[in-house]
Amino acid sequence: MFGTRLDVETTSPTRRLFLRGVAGALAAAVVDPGRLLASPKEERILSFVHAHTHERLTVPYFADGAYLPEGLSSLTSFLRDFRTGDEHPIDPALYDILNDLRLATGARRPFQVISAYRSPRTNSMLRGNGRGVAKGSLHLQGRAIDVRLADVHSAVLRDAAIELRRGGVGYYRGPDFVHMDTGRVRRW
C-alpha cells in the first residue's frame, strides 16, 4: 500500500500493526477519495502548536453536520502569516484532511505548523531567498499548510496523506515536514 520502500520482512511487528491500522482506516478513502473518515455529524477538533510563534490552539471546527464559525475564525487567526500578521480564510477542506490524517495515523499530539497562509509579501520574500517557493503557491489562497507531528514519523504522515488522494502532498525530509493542499492530486 505504501510503495516498495517498505520491506515487511524487516519491519518491526509494532510498525507492521500500525501500518495495517493506517491501511484499514484509509481503505474507504481509497475507494472513494472524497469520503471523509470522520463521521459526517461527529464533532471535529484540531490541535496545533505553531513552530515559529509557539502559540497553541485546540478548537472544535465542525459539529452537528456544520462548520462552526467561531472555530473557523479562531483557525484563520491562528494560521495567519506570522511574519506580517495578515489573515486569510483557510479552506475548510484542508481542516478535514488534517482531521482525517489525525484519525488515520492515531496521532495524539498537536500538528506542528511550519507555514499556513502566506501573504504575497512573504511569498515574494521566500521566493527571493531561493527556498523553492512557487510563485502561485496555494498558501496564498489559504489552501495549503506545512506540518509535522511529534508522535508520527513525517514519512508515515506523507504516505497517509497520499492515500487520501484529496490534494497535493509534498515531503521535505531535511526540514522534516509535509506540505498538504486542496489543489489537484499530485505529489513530490
C-alpha positions as CSV (number, residue, x, y, z in Angstrom):
1,M,0.0,0.0,0.0
2,F,2.8,2.5,0.8
3,G,5.1,1.6,-2.1
4,T,8.1,-0.6,-2.4
5,R,10.3,1.2,0.1
6,L,8.7,-0.7,3.0
7,D,10.1,-4.2,3.4
8,V,7.5,-6.0,5.5
9,E,10.0,-8.8,6.4
10,T,12.4,-6.4,8.1
11,T,9.7,-4.1,9.6
12,S,9.1,-4.5,13.3
13,P,5.8,-6.1,14.5
14,T,4.7,-2.9,16.1
15,R,5.3,-0.9,12.9
16,R,3.5,-3.6,10.8
17,L,0.5,-3.4,13.1
18,F,0.5,0.4,12.9
19,L,0.7,0.3,9.1
20,R,-2.1,-2.2,8.9
21,G,-4.2,0.1,11.0
22,V,-3.5,3.0,8.7
23,A,-4.2,0.9,5.7
24,G,-7.6,-0.2,7.1
25,A,-8.5,3.3,8.1
26,L,-7.6,4.7,4.7
27,A,-9.3,1.9,2.7
28,A,-12.6,3.7,2.4
29,A,-10.8,6.9,1.2
30,V,-9.0,4.9,-1.5
31,V,-12.3,3.5,-2.7
32,D,-14.0,7.0,-2.5
33,P,-11.3,9.7,-2.2
34,G,-13.9,12.4,-1.5
35,R,-15.2,10.5,1.5
36,L,-14.3,11.6,5.0
37,L,-13.0,9.2,7.6
38,A,-14.8,11.2,10.3
39,S,-18.5,10.8,10.7
40,P,-20.5,13.5,8.9
41,K,-22.2,14.6,12.1
42,E,-19.4,14.0,14.7
43,E,-17.6,16.9,16.3
44,R,-14.1,17.5,14.7
45,I,-11.4,19.1,16.8
46,L,-7.9,20.0,15.8
47,S,-4.9,20.9,17.9
48,F,-1.9,22.9,16.8
49,V,1.3,24.4,18.0
50,H,3.0,27.0,15.9
51,A,6.7,26.2,15.3
52,H,7.6,29.9,14.9
53,T,5.4,31.7,17.5
54,H,5.0,28.8,19.9
55,E,1.2,29.6,20.2
56,R,-1.1,26.7,20.8
57,L,-4.7,26.2,19.8
58,T,-7.2,23.4,20.3
59,V,-10.5,24.1,18.7
60,P,-13.7,22.4,17.5
61,Y,-14.3,23.5,13.9
62,F,-17.2,21.2,13.0
63,A,-20.2,19.8,14.8
64,D,-23.7,18.5,14.1
65,G,-23.1,18.5,10.4
66,A,-21.9,22.1,10.0
67,Y,-18.7,24.1,10.3
68,L,-18.5,26.3,13.4
69,P,-18.0,30.0,12.5
70,E,-16.2,30.6,15.9
71,G,-13.8,27.7,15.3
72,L,-13.1,28.7,11.7
73,S,-12.4,32.3,12.9
74,S,-10.0,31.1,15.5
75,L,-8.2,28.9,13.0
76,T,-8.0,31.8,10.5
77,S,-6.3,33.9,13.2
78,F,-4.0,31.2,14.3
79,L,-2.9,30.2,10.8
80,R,-2.2,33.8,9.8
81,D,1.0,34.8,8.1
82,F,3.1,35.0,11.3
83,R,5.6,37.4,9.6
84,T,3.1,40.1,8.6
85,G,0.1,39.3,10.8
86,D,-2.1,39.2,7.7
87,E,-5.1,36.8,7.9
88,H,-6.9,35.0,5.1
89,P,-9.7,32.4,5.4
90,I,-8.4,28.8,5.2
91,D,-10.2,26.3,3.0
92,P,-12.3,24.1,5.5
93,A,-11.5,21.1,3.3
94,L,-7.9,21.4,4.5
95,Y,-9.1,21.0,8.1
96,D,-11.0,17.9,7.1
97,I,-7.8,16.5,5.5
98,L,-5.9,17.2,8.8
99,N,-8.6,15.7,10.9
100,D,-8.7,12.5,8.7
101,L,-4.9,12.2,8.9
102,R,-5.1,12.5,12.7
103,L,-7.7,9.7,12.7
104,A,-5.8,7.5,10.2
105,T,-2.4,7.8,11.9
106,G,-3.7,7.7,15.5
107,A,-1.8,10.9,16.3
108,R,-2.3,12.2,19.8
109,R,0.0,15.2,19.7
110,P,-0.9,18.5,18.0
111,F,0.1,19.4,14.5
112,Q,3.2,21.5,14.5
113,V,2.6,24.3,12.0
114,I,5.5,25.4,9.9
115,S,3.6,27.5,7.4
116,A,-0.1,28.1,6.6
117,Y,-1.4,31.3,5.0
118,R,1.3,33.4,3.3
119,S,0.8,37.0,2.3
120,P,2.0,38.0,-1.2
121,R,4.8,39.9,0.5
122,T,6.0,36.9,2.5
123,N,5.7,34.6,-0.5
124,S,7.8,37.0,-2.6
125,M,10.4,37.3,0.1
126,L,10.7,33.5,0.4
127,R,11.0,33.1,-3.4
128,G,13.7,35.7,-3.4
129,N,15.6,33.7,-0.8
130,G,15.7,30.7,-3.2
131,R,13.6,28.4,-1.0
132,G,11.8,26.6,-3.8
133,V,8.6,28.6,-3.2
134,A,6.0,28.6,-6.0
135,K,5.0,32.0,-7.4
136,G,1.3,30.9,-7.3
137,S,1.6,28.9,-4.1
138,L,-1.7,27.7,-2.7
139,H,-0.5,29.1,0.6
140,L,-1.5,32.5,-0.9
141,Q,-5.1,31.3,-1.2
142,G,-5.4,29.6,2.3
143,R,-5.4,26.2,0.6
144,A,-2.1,24.8,1.9
145,I,-0.3,24.0,5.1
146,D,3.1,22.6,6.1
147,V,3.0,20.5,9.2
148,R,4.7,17.7,11.2
149,L,3.5,15.6,14.1
150,A,5.7,14.8,17.2
151,D,4.2,11.3,17.5
152,V,4.0,10.2,13.9
153,H,7.1,10.0,11.6
154,S,6.7,12.5,8.7
155,A,7.2,9.8,6.1
156,V,4.1,7.9,7.6
157,L,2.1,11.2,7.6
158,R,3.1,11.8,4.0
159,D,2.1,8.2,3.0
160,A,-1.3,8.6,4.7
161,A,-1.9,11.9,3.0
162,I,-1.1,10.4,-0.4
163,E,-3.5,7.6,0.3
164,L,-6.3,10.1,1.0
165,R,-6.0,11.4,-2.6
166,R,-7.5,14.7,-1.7
167,G,-4.9,17.2,-2.9
168,G,-1.2,17.8,-3.2
169,V,1.3,16.3,-0.9
170,G,5.0,17.2,-0.6
171,Y,7.6,15.7,1.7
172,Y,10.5,17.7,2.9
173,R,12.9,15.3,4.6
174,G,15.6,17.7,5.6
175,P,13.4,20.3,7.4
176,D,11.1,17.4,8.3
177,F,7.6,18.5,7.3
178,V,4.8,17.5,5.0
179,H,3.0,20.0,2.7
180,M,-0.7,19.4,2.1
181,D,-3.1,21.4,0.0
182,T,-6.6,21.2,-1.5
183,G,-5.4,21.6,-5.1
184,R,-5.2,18.8,-7.7
185,V,-3.9,15.4,-6.6
186,R,-0.2,15.3,-7.0
187,R,2.9,14.5,-5.0
188,W,6.6,15.4,-4.7
